Amino acid sequence: MGKMTYNALNQYKQNAVFTATPEELTLMLYDGCIKFLNIAKYNIEKKDIEKAHNALIRAQDIVIELDSSLNMQYEISNNLRQLYNFVREKLIDANINKKVEPIDEALEIVSELRDTWKEAMKQVKKQVYKNRQV
């Protein structure tokens, strides 16, 4: 990829973040977390400890960001907070012991949350579209 293309892509990504709705941002965070978990897993398997560490820290930062954006007025936020804490513990465990098993456990939860979130966004869009038709 040429430098121009790369810069254009980065600019596009930045604009995507600036114009994203809060719902889309949450989806991007889930996607980013999954990406870093897979990078961490790959690097642990390759015995590249530094790259694995960096990816796990990035994933942890995303989980912290997701957790801090919770609105605690909703009952479901308590459940999500517990899940985020569990995922964070798994990432710390993976980082200390350089094992992939805790990453797999974290991946399962984050992937499920992401899929549920994406499905919920679809349902809301359908509802909004239906209401506009009336």
N, C-alpha and C positions, 0 to 999 in steps of 0.2 A: 504494500500500500504506500503510495507516494505521500510526501509530507503534506501537500495541499489536501489530499483526500482525508488524511488523518485529522488535520485541523478542522476541516469541514464537519467531519463526524463528531469530533469533540464539541464543536459549537452547537451542532444539532442536539447532542445529548444534554448539554447545559440548558438549551432552550426548552427541551422536553421537560426538564426538571422545573424550570421557572414557570411553565404554563400548565403543569400538571395539577389536577385537583388533589386534595388531601387523600382521597381514596386511591388515586393512581400512584401517589408518592408511597403509600403504605405497600402497594403491590411491588413497586420498584425496590423497596427495602427488603421485602421477602425474597425477591429474585436475587438481589445482591447477596443476601445472607446465604442462600443456597449455593450461589456461585463460589463464595469464599470457603464454604464448608467442603465443596468438592475439590477446590484447589488445595486445601489443607490436607484432605485425605490422600490425594495424589502425592503430595510432597512427603507425607509421613511414610507412605509406601516406598518412595524413592530415597528415603533417609535424608532428605534435605530439611533439616531441623529448622533452620532460620526462616525459610519460605513458609513452612508449615506454621510456625509461630506467628508470623506476620498475618497470614490468612485467618488464623483463629482469632487474633486480636481484632481484625477488621470485622469478622462475623460477630464477635462479642459487642463491639461498638454499635453495630446495627441493632442487636437485640436490646441493648440499653436504650437506644433511640426509640425503638418500638414501645418499650416499656414506659418510657417517660411521656409518650404521647397518649397514653391511656386516659380516658375520662372515667374517673373512679365513681361517678354517679350511677354508672350502669353496673348491674350485677355481673354481667359477663366479663367485665374488666378484671374482677377478682380472679376468675378462672384463667384469663389470659396472663395475668401477672404471675400466677403459679407456674404456668407453662413456660413463660420467659425465664423465670428463675431456674427452673429445671434445666432448660436448654443452656443457660449460662454456666451452671454447675458442670454440665457435660463437657462444655468447651474448655473449662478450666482443667478438668480431669484429663481431657485429650491432650492439652498443652503440657501439663506436668508429666504425664506418663507416655506421651508420644504414641498414643494408641488410636486406631481407627474406629473401634467399637463405640466409644462414646459419641463420635462424630456421626456414625450411622443412626444412633438413637436420636440425636439432635436433628439430623436431616429428615427423619421420618416425621417428626412433629412439625418442623418448619414447613415442609412440603405440604403437609395436610392443611396447615393454617393458610398457606398461600392459595391452595386450590379452593378452600372454603371461601376465602376472601374474594377470589376472582368470580366464583359462582354467585356470591351475594351481589357483587357489582353488576353482573349481568341481569339479575332479577330486578334490581333497582332501576336500571336503564329501561328494561321492558316496561316496568310500571310507569315510569315517567313518560315514555313514548305513548303508552295506552291512554294516560290521563290527558295528553295533548290532543289526542284524536277526538275526545269527547266534545 
